[in-house]
Amino acid sequence: MSLDYEQIKQEVKEELLQSLSARFNHEKERKLTNYRQQNAYVQKGRTLFTGSSLMEYFPITEYCLNEDLPIAYNRGIGGYTSDEFLAAVEPMLLDLQPAKLFINIGTNDLRPLPDGADWFAHLAGNYRRICEIIRDKLPDTIVYMMAYYPVNSSVPLAQGNSSMLVRTNENIARANKMVENLADEFGFHYIDVNDDLKDENGNLKAEHTRDGIHFDAAAYRTVFERLKKYL
């Protein structure tokens, strides 16, 4: 009997992807559990930064401590979508009852959806629901809705990343306009601190990124300097 090596390769690939996905989801659950436990000890009425990986990796707590700025908590989880954020809105947001909120969630929604649904409509609907929850549950919180960061699809590690087919700077601009409109509708603040992160073509500067999406400490420092006036 001859072996179908292509089929075997495909099966191994699928098993590997399933294993990696399971481990990634386990890691997200672990982080969420840690946040639930940490939230028992936070000082409510402080500043909160919340979102996905680009927020998780932002060393905002250290920056604020170093410059004697008010306490800022970070509740970012890498890989989080707007669906996951809504499901975990209490530990990610509501439990901290912040006086100021900086939110950047939804970049992981810029991807082909499994059922072929419209990613933009899905994101817009979920972000509207998040805004409604904030308005209803935290009426006194000052809310800053942050523009999504630019990407760079030309760096080597971005090649072959299928999500980059949707996560383009054109689609990011479209999503940012949606966020800006929601901020205006709900009486929140829309802030775009991205100018110094972009090259002459509007891409995330290549020197700041390896995968075209996430960026280095120097870029985060640039973001922080632009944000300080709001803190």
N, C-alpha and C positions, 0 to 999 in steps of 0.2 A: 504494500500500500504506500503510495507516495504522500509525502507531507506537503501541506499547503503552507509554505513558509510565510506568505503574505498574511494569511488568516491568523497564523500564530503570532506574528508581530503585532497585528491589530488587537488581538485579545490581550497580549501582554501590555500594550500601551493603554488600553482601557482599564485594566486592573490597576496599573500604576496611577493613572489619573484619579480613579476612585479612591485609592489609598491616600494620595496627596490631598484630595478634597476632604476626606474624613478627618485627616490630621489638622488641616487648616480650620475646619469647623470646630474641632475640639479645642484648638488654641483660642478661637474667638470666644467660646463658652467659658474657658478658663479666665480670660481677661474680664469678661462680664461678671463672673463670680467675684473676682478680686475687687472690682469697682463697687459691687453691692456691699462688700465687707468694709471697704474704705469709706464709703459714704456715711457710715455710722459715726465717723470721727471728723467729718469736714465742718468748717465754719460756714453756716448758711449765710446768704446775703453777700457772697463774694463774687468774683469773676469766674466764669466757666468758658472753656474752649471745648467744643465737642464736634465729633465727626468721624471720619474714617482714617486711613493710614496717614494721609498728609497732615492730619491733625495730631494723630498719635505720636508721630515722630517730631513734632514741634516742641522744643524744650522751653515752652513758655513759662513754666513754673520756675525754672532756674534763672531765666532772663529777668523775670520780675523780682525775684529775691536778690539778685545781684545788683539791681538798680533801685532797691528800696521802693518798689511799686507795690500796690495792693496785691494780696494773695490771689493767684490765678490757678485754678484746677484744670487738669487736662483729662478729658474722657473720650479719647479717640480709640477706635478699634480698626486695625487694618483689615481691609476687605469688606467692610460694612457697606451695605446698600441702604437705600431709603426704606425698604421693607423691613430690614433687620433693625434699623434705628427705631422705627415705629413700634416694633415688637418689644424693644428694650428701652422705651422712652423714659421710664422711671429712673433706673440707675444711670442712664446716660445723660439725663437732663433734670427731670422734675424733682428727684430726691435732693438735689443740691440747692434748690430754690435760689438761684443766683440773682444778684442785683444787676449784673451785666452778663450778657450771653454773646459769645462769638461762635457762630455755627457755619460749618462747611461740610455738607453731607450731600451725596448724590453723584459724585464723579464715577463711582462704580456702577451706576445705572446706565452710563453711556457705553452700552455694549449690546450686541445682538441678544435679544431675549429668546429663551428656549421655544416659546409658543409662537414666535413671530410677531408678537405684539409691538406696538409703537413705543419705543423706549422714551421718547419725549413726552408723550401723553402720560405714560406711567410715572415718570419722574415728577412732572408738573402736578399730577394729582396727589402724589404722596407728599410733596413739599407743601402743598396747600394744606393738607391734613396736619402736618407738623406745625405750621403757622397757626392753625386754628387751636391746636392743643396749647401752644405757648400763650396765645391771646387769652384763652379761657382759664388756664391753670396758673399762669404767671403774669397777671395783668400789670404788675408794677416793674417787671424786668425790662431793662433797656436792651434791645436786641439788635445785634449787628450781623447781618447776613452777608457772608463773605463771597466774593466772586470766585468761581472755580479757577484754578491755576492753569496756565498754558502747558502744552506738551511739546515734545520734539520727537517726531516719528523717524527722523533720519539717523539717530544714534544706533550703533550696532545692536544693542540688546533690545531695541524696539522692533527690529526686523522680525517678522513672523508672528508678532503678537496680534492675534485676530481682533482683540478689543480695540486696537488702534484704528481699525477700519471705521469705527463709530466715534471713538474718542479723538476726534480731530479738533483743531483750534476753531474751525468754522462751527462745529456743533457745540463746542464749549461757549463760543460767543452767543449762540442762540439760547443755550441754557442759562447763561448769565443774564440775558435780557429778561428771561422768565423770572429769575430770582429777583432782579431789580423791580420788576412789576409787582411781584408779591410783597416785597418790602414796602413799596409805596402804598399798596392796597391796605396792608395791615398796620401801617403806621410805624414800621420798623426802619432800620437804617441799612442801606446797601453800601458796602465798601469794597473797592477794588484797589488792592495794594500790589498789583502784578507788574506795573510798568518796568521796574528795574530788573525783573526776572526775564524779560524778553529780549531777543536779539532783533536785528534790523528787519527781520521777516515776521516778527510776531511769535516766533517759537520760543519755548523754554531754552535758555542759553545752554549750549551743549556742555560747557565746562561745569555746570552745576548738576548734571544728571548722568546716570549710567543707563537707565532703562527707558528714558524719555518721559517718565511720569513723576517719579519721586526725585527729591533733590537733596543737596548737601547742606552742611551746617552754615556755610557762607550765605546760601540763599535764604535759609530760615532767619538768619540775622538781618538780612535785607527786609524781609517781611516784618520782623519785629520792629525795626526802626520806623517803618511806615505805620505800624499799628499803635505805637506808643502814645500818640496824642489822644487815642480813644480810651486808654487805660486809666 
